[in-house]
């Protein structure tokens, strides 16, 4: 009798098989065409997803339903792989047979069922997209369109590059899979634990040590996870209890972890699914996107570090006792920096494709761990790691394959361009107004939604408006991506804050607002890189260095101003001068005047504080 154990074994075999195929495809190219390649990939991911990752139940009707879905999805996608030439020669929906239309609709239903098990908000959004595509002709005014018959809808959604096999699956079958595998391989070989020890040894003995560990460890872990919630779960389960034990309030500890973890998605080289989508949408190489994000990511963590340091100072916290020596910890896991360094080099220096660079980095993780006896992994362990990495990819694929249904609703109906025109008109063609409205839309769309979906929606109908009023393409998309990330900690629906609050046993509402307040310096960084190209490494070397130094001082200054504390509690006039000077430096608007405005309150604070310090 077929049972769950049998399904588990089958999914493991399929996981390793699809892993081997994708290794082959990365080196030698996809089988037949890209659409066939994506169909093979999606079939394997759906079998793994329904069979193991998100089954309805362990037995009875639920088990039978899962088995039925696996069977029909395999048959539908298998048909597509075998008879792809016949489908493509049909030239649209006109000459597709009833069988082909039926199988296409089954593919749509299976993908909808997959996303229903992952995210109900996205599920209903996909249903709304379908309804709008089919029946939008009944809507009045600017929202209405010519409508679409059922056969054409199925063709565009199930068999074209505008649908399920478009952006979402394209990203999943290339970038996503390889980088998820890279992340899993690093974590399963002990990189996560090492980065925590590394951060602890690096900053643990400074004031508020555990909070600074959260900042440093999240930044390092972000290089392999690229997910805010993933970072909170991975790092926060260790750092939040440590912060509480040291004296931080639960909501403060949770907010610090949220602040640190959200930065993970803008930390190169692995910036999450949204960044891979950006490469597909804009045509800009992923390496260029990752390189452009370096300075904004560094400035984000500068502001986070300053916020945490001053929060610790206000509470009078000390460092952790008995911290291990930095050199000792570094020696224990130096091999983990090799594959990460290799990935940086292959992407940013050697110009390899992101997928091929990811594959070589995966192999390098395994190779470097073989050097030492205590870190060696056997062939059986490698297979288990690849199996686990593929299962993680299956869950993400089930989520983002639905993007095609939503995307085609915006594209084929013309809704995206119309919404963009409305936005520009409402803002009166003013670039700053368009930028502010875009930020608000990104945050609202991201409430309760995964970052990739929030980013995609804004990229389709908001990014064109930003480009139309004069902002560079890359800067516009990074801006929207940034605020899609920050929506995770912005009340009233702050999913990342909810996860962190659950770990800290705190009020998620207070956690969300505190994390939002801590993020304010980073908000200004996002506005700065849209207006000043040098923040995205666009310009002469001297210009980039000057911009970075000004941004460094300015961002740190804004962080001090929002904490209202430097050496001691700041007076109102000191906060105003410091904030004005810091903004002036960050935006390179009379930077020398800005520097002077920063020096005056800083010197005033020091002169007030020094006599108190000498008495202490």
N, C-alpha and C positions, 0 to 999 in steps of 0.2 A: 504493500500500500504506500502511495506517495505521501510523505509527511514533510514537516518543516525542516527536519535534518537533511532530507534528500534535497530540498530546495536550496538549503544553505551550501551544500556541496556543489550543486549545479552553478549557483551564483559565484562561488569561489573560482570554479573552472573558467566561467565566462569572464570574470574580472581579470584573471591572469591572461586569458586569450586576447581580450580587447587591449590590455596593456601592451602585450607583445606586438599586436597589430599597429597600435599607435606609435610605438617605437620605430617600427618598420616604415610607417607612413611619414614620420618626421624626417627620416633619412632619405628615403627613396621616392616619396610622394604618395598621394592618396590612390586608392584602388579605383580605377576607371575615372570617375569625375568627382568633383568636390561634393555634389549632392548625394552620390552613392556613398561616399566616405562618411558623410554626416548621417545618412540613414543607417549604416552599419553601427556607427557609434551610438546613435539614439536608441536603436533596438537593444543593444547590450546594456545601456544605462537603465532603460525601463525594466528589463528583466531583473537586474540587480535591485532596483528601487522597489518594485512590487514584491519581489521574492524575499528580500532580506532587510532593506533599509527601513521601509515604511509599510509593512503588511497590515492588513485590517485586523487580523487575529491569528491565533495559533491553530485553529481547527474549525470544523463545521462549515457553515455557509460562507463565512469570511474568508476562510482558506480557499474554498472553491471559487469564490469571486476573484481572488488574487490570481489563482491559476488560470482562470478564464481570460483575465486581462493580459497576462503574460502571453497566452496562446494567440489571442487576436492581434496584439501589438506586434508580435514576432511575425505572424503571417502577413500583416499589412505592410510592415517595413521590409520584410523579406521579398514580397512581391515587387516593391519599389526598387530594390536592389537588382533583382533579376530582370525586370521588364522596364528599366529606366529609359532605354532608347525608344520604346514604344510610347511611353508617357510623354517624353519630350517632343516626339514627332507629332503629337496631337495638336500642337500649336494652340495653347490655351485650353479652355474648357469645352470648346465646341465639339471636338471629336473624341473626348474621353468616353469610355464605355461606362455603363451603369455600375459595373463591378469596380472600376477604377475610382469613380466618384464615391461609391460606398466605402471602399478601403481608405480613401482620403479622409472621409468624415470620421471613420473609426480612429485614425491617427489623431485627429483633433480631439475627440472625446477622451482618448487615453491620456493625452497630455493634460487635458483639463482635470481629469481625475487625479493625476500625479500632483498638480499644483494645489488641488483642493486639500490634499493631505499635508501640504507644506505651509500654505498661507491663504487663509480665507479671503483676506482683503484683495490679494492678487487674483484669486479665483473669480471673485465677483467683478473685478475690473476687466478681466478677460471676457467674461460673459457680456459685460456692457459693451466692450469693443465689438464683439460678434453681432450683438443686437443693433449697434449703430451702423455697422457696415451693411447689414441686410435691410434695415428698415429706416435708415437716416433720411430717406426721401419723404417721410411723413413729418419730419420736423420743420418748423417754419424758420424763415430768416437765414442768417449767416450760418447756422448750425446744420441746415439741410444740405443734402447732396442728391445726386441722381438716383441713388439706390443701387442694388446689385442682386442679381439672381443667385440662387443657391449653388448651382454648378460652378459658376465663376468664383464665388466665395471659397468653395472647397479647393478649387484649383490653386488660387492665390495663397491660401493658408497652408495647404498640405503639400503642394508640389512646386512652389516657386521660392525665389530668394527673398520675397517680401514677407513670407510667413514663418512657419515653424522651423524651416531649414535655413532661415536667414540669420540675422545678427546673433541671437541667443545661442543657437546650436553651433554656429560657426565659431563663436568664442569658446564654447564649452569643449568642442572637439579639437581645439588647437591650444590656445594659451591656457585656459582654465585647467584642463586635465593635467598638463605637464607641471604647472605650478602647484596644484593641489598635491600632486605626487611628491614634488620637491619639499613642500611643507610637511607632509606626513613623514617622509623619510628623515628629515631633520628632527622632528619631534620624537619619533619612535627610536631614534638612536641616541636620545638624551640631550638634544640641543636646548629644549625648553628649560630643563632643570639647570643646565650649565649657565644659560643666560641669567637666570634668577640669582645663582651664586655669584656670577660675574658682576651683576649690578649691585649685589649686597657688598661685595668686596670693594667695589669702586666708590660707592657713596654711603654705605651702611653706617659708617662711623660719624657722618656729618649730622647736623641737627635735622630731626625729622627723617632719619635714615630710611625707614620702611616706605614712606611716601615717595622719596626720591628713587628708591628701588623700583617702585611702580612705574615712574616716568622712564627710567633707563631700560628696564626689562621690557616694557611695552614697546619702546622704540626698536629694541633689538628683535623682539618676537615678531614685530610687525613686518620684518623682512621676510618672514616665512609664512605668516598667516594672512595678512591683508584683510582682516575682518574685525570690526569693533567688538561685536558680541563674542567672537572667538577669542579675542584678546582678553576681554573681561573674565571669561570663564577660565582661560588658561593661566593668566597672571593674577587676576583678582582673587581667586580662591586662596592664594598664598599671601598676597600683599595686604588685602583688606583686613583680615584678622590681626596681622602684625601691626598695621596702623592703629587699629582700635586699642590694641594692647599698649601701644606707646603713648596714647592719650588723645588721639583724634576722635571726634564725635563720629558716630556711625554714618550720618549723611555726608559729612566731610570726607571721610575715608572712601566712601562709594563714589563721590563726585570726583575726587582725585583720580581714581581708577578709570572712570568714564573719560575724563579729560585726556589721560595718558593713552587709553586704548583707541580712542577715535583718531588720534594722530597716526595710528598704525596703517590706516588706509591711504594716507598720503606719503608714507615712508617708502622710498624705493629700496630694493628693486621690485618687490612684489606688492602692488598697490590695490589688489583685489579685482573682482570681476569688472567693476565699473571702469577701471582704467583700460582693461582689455577691450571693452566695448568702445571706449573713446578712440582707440586705435582703429577699430573697424569702421566706426562712423565717420571719422574725420579723414582717414587715409594717412594720418601722421604716424610714423613708425613708433612702436611702443617704447623703443630705446630713447627716442627724443622726448616722449612724454615723461618717462621716468627721470631723465636727466633734468628736465625743466622743473620737476617737483622737488629737487634736492634742497634749494635754498628755502622755499616755503615750508618744507617739512622741518628743516633745522630750526627755523625761526619759531615754528609752532612749539617745538620741544624746549626752546630757550624760554619762551613765555611760560610754559608749563612748569619748568624747573624753578623759575623765579617765584611763581605763584605758590608753589609747594614750599619753597625755602622760607618765604615770608610768613606763610600760614604757620609753619613750625616755629618761627621766631616769636610770633604773637602768642603762641601757646607755651613758650618757654621750653620747648622739647629739646632733648639731647639726642645724640646718636646711639646706635645699638652697641652694647658691649660685646667683647670677644668676637669681633669680626675677623674672618680669615684673611690672611695676606693676599693682596691682589695678584702678586706674581705666582703664588701657589695655585690659585683658582685658574688663572690664565693658562698655566701649564697643563692643567687637567683637561681642558677642552679647546685648546688652540686650533685643533683640527676643524672645528665647526666654522671658523672664519674663512677657511680655504675655499669651500664651495660657494659661500656667499660672495667672497672676493672674486672668484671665478665668474660668477653670474654677472656681477657688476662689469667686469672686464669684457666678457663676451657680448653683453648688451650695449655698453656705452663706449667701449674702446675698439673692439674687433669688428663690431657691426654685424654680428650673427643675428639671425631671426630669433625672436623671443622663444619660440617653441624649441628650436634646436639648442639654444643656450640653456633652456630649462632641462632638457634631456641630459646634456653633458654635466650639468650641475647635480642632477640626481645621481648619476653614476659616480661623480666626484665625492658626494657624501659617503657613499658606500666604500669607495676606495680609500679615503682618508681614515675611515674608522677601522680599516683592516691593518693599519700600520701598528697599532698597539694591541696587545693581547687582550687587555681588559675591555676594549671597545669593539672588538671584532664581532661581526654578524655572520651567521652561517647562511648557506643558500636557502634553507628552510625559513629563516627569519626574514630574508630579503623577499621571498615570495609572500609571506604574511604581510609585510609592509606594503608591497605593491597591491595586494588584495584590499587592505584597509584604505589606501589612498584612492583606489578606484571606487570604492563604496562611498567615500566622501564626495567624490566627483559626481556620482550618481544622484545624490541628494541635490547638489547645486544645479545639475543639468535639468532635473525635474522641475526646478524652480524657474530657471531662466529660459527654458524651451518655450514657455508660454509667452515670452516677450514678443514672439513673432505674431501672435494673434492681436496683441495690443498695438504693435508697431504698424501692422498693415491697416489697422483701423484709422490711424493718423495719416498714413501715406496715401493709400489708394482712394480715400474719400476726400483728400485735400484739406483735412481739418488742421493739420500741423501748420502749413503756411498761413491759413486764415487766422489761427490763433496768434501767430507771430505778428501779423499785420495789426491785429487788435491791440496787442501789447504796446507796439511802437506808437500807435495812434493815441492810446490812453496816456502814454508818458510824454506826449507832445514832442517826440523826436529827441528828447533830452537824454544823453547817454547815462548820466548819473541816475536819473529817475528810472530808466530801463533796468539799470544794474540793481537798484534797490528792490524794484518789483520782482526781478528775477530771483533774488535771494529769498524773498518772502514766499514765492511760488515753490521754490526748491524745498524749503523747510516744510511747507504745508503738504506737498506731495509726498514727502519722505516720512510723514508721521504714520507709523505703523507699517511702513513698507521697507523692504530691503534696499540698501543703497543703490545697487545696480538698476532696479526698476525706477526708483525716484530720479536717478541721473538720466536714464533713457528717456523718460517722459519729458523732462525739461530740455534735454538735448534735441528732441524732435521739434518742439514748438516754441522754446524760449531761446535756444542758442542762435537760430537765424536772426532773431531780433537784435541780439547783442552784436552780432557781426554786421548787421545792417546799419547800426548807429556808429560803427567804426572800431569796435574792439577786435583784436586779433583772434583768429579761430581757436588756437590752442589755449590762450588766456581765457576766452569765453567758456570753453568746455571745462577747464580746470576749476574755474570759479563755480560753475554749476555742480561739478563733482564734489567740491569742497563742502558746499552747503547741503548737498544731499547726504553727506556723511554727518554733518552737524545736526541734521534733523533727528538723529537717533537720541539726542540728549535734550531736545527742546520740548518742554511741555506744550500742550496737554497730553500728547502721546509720545512718550520718550522711551522707546523700547530698550535701548542700551542702558539707560538709567534704571529702568525697572529690573533688569538682570543684575546690575551691580548692587541695587538696593536690597534685592533678595539675599545676596551673599552677605551684605553688611547688616541685615535685619534692621533696615532703616526705612524712613518714609520716602517713597520713590519721588513724590512731588517735590519735597525739599531737595532731594538729591539732584533731580533734573534741573531745577532753577540754580542751584549752586554750581553745577557743572556748566550751565549756560554762562553764568557770570565769570567763571574761571576762563571760559573760552573767548571772552571779548577781545583780548590782544590778537588772537588768531583770526578773528573776523577782519580786523584792520589789515592783517597780512594779506588776506584774500583780496581785499579791495586794492591794496598797493600793487600786487603783481599784475592786476588787470590794467592799471594805468601806467605802470613802469616796467617795460620789457626786460630790463636788466635782472629783475628778480627771477625771471625764467631763463636766465643765462643767454639773453639775446642782446648782444652789444659787445664793445671792446672789453678786453680783460680788465683794464683799469676801471672802466665804468662799472663792471660787475663787482669788483672788489670794493669800490667806494659804496655802492648800493648795499652790498651785504653788511658792511661795517655799520652804515647808518641804520639799516634795518635791524641789526643786532641790538644796538644801543636803544633805538626807538621802541622796539617790541618789548625789551626788558623794562623800559621806562613805563610803558602802558601797563604792564603787569604790576609794577610797583604802585602806580596810581590807583588801580582798581582794588589793590589790597590796602591802600591808605596807610601804608607802613613801610618805613625803610630801616633806619636804625632804631626808630621809635615811632609812635603814632604820629601821623602827619597832620599839620594844620591845613585848613581849607585852602588858603592861598598857595601853599606848597603843592597840594594836589593839582590845583588848576594850572600852575606854571609847569609842573612836571608833565602833565597830560598834554598840554599845548606844545611843549618842546619835543616830546616824544613823537607826537603825530607829525610835527614838522619834519623831523628827521626821517621817520618811516616813509613819508611821501615825498621826501627830498624837496620840500618847499621851504626855501631859505634855511638850509640845514645848519649853517653857522649860528643863525639866530636861535634855532631850535636847540642847538648844543648849549648855548648860553642859558637858555631858559631851564634846561635840565640841571646845569651846574649850580645855579643859584639856590634852589630848594635842597639839593643834595648837600651842598656846603653848609647851609643853614641847619640841616638835620644833624650833620656831623658835629658842628660847633655846640649844639644843644646836648648832644649825646655824650661827647667826650668827657665832660666833668662828671657825669653820672657814672660812666664806665670806670673812671679812676677811683671813685668812691666805693664801687662795688667790690 
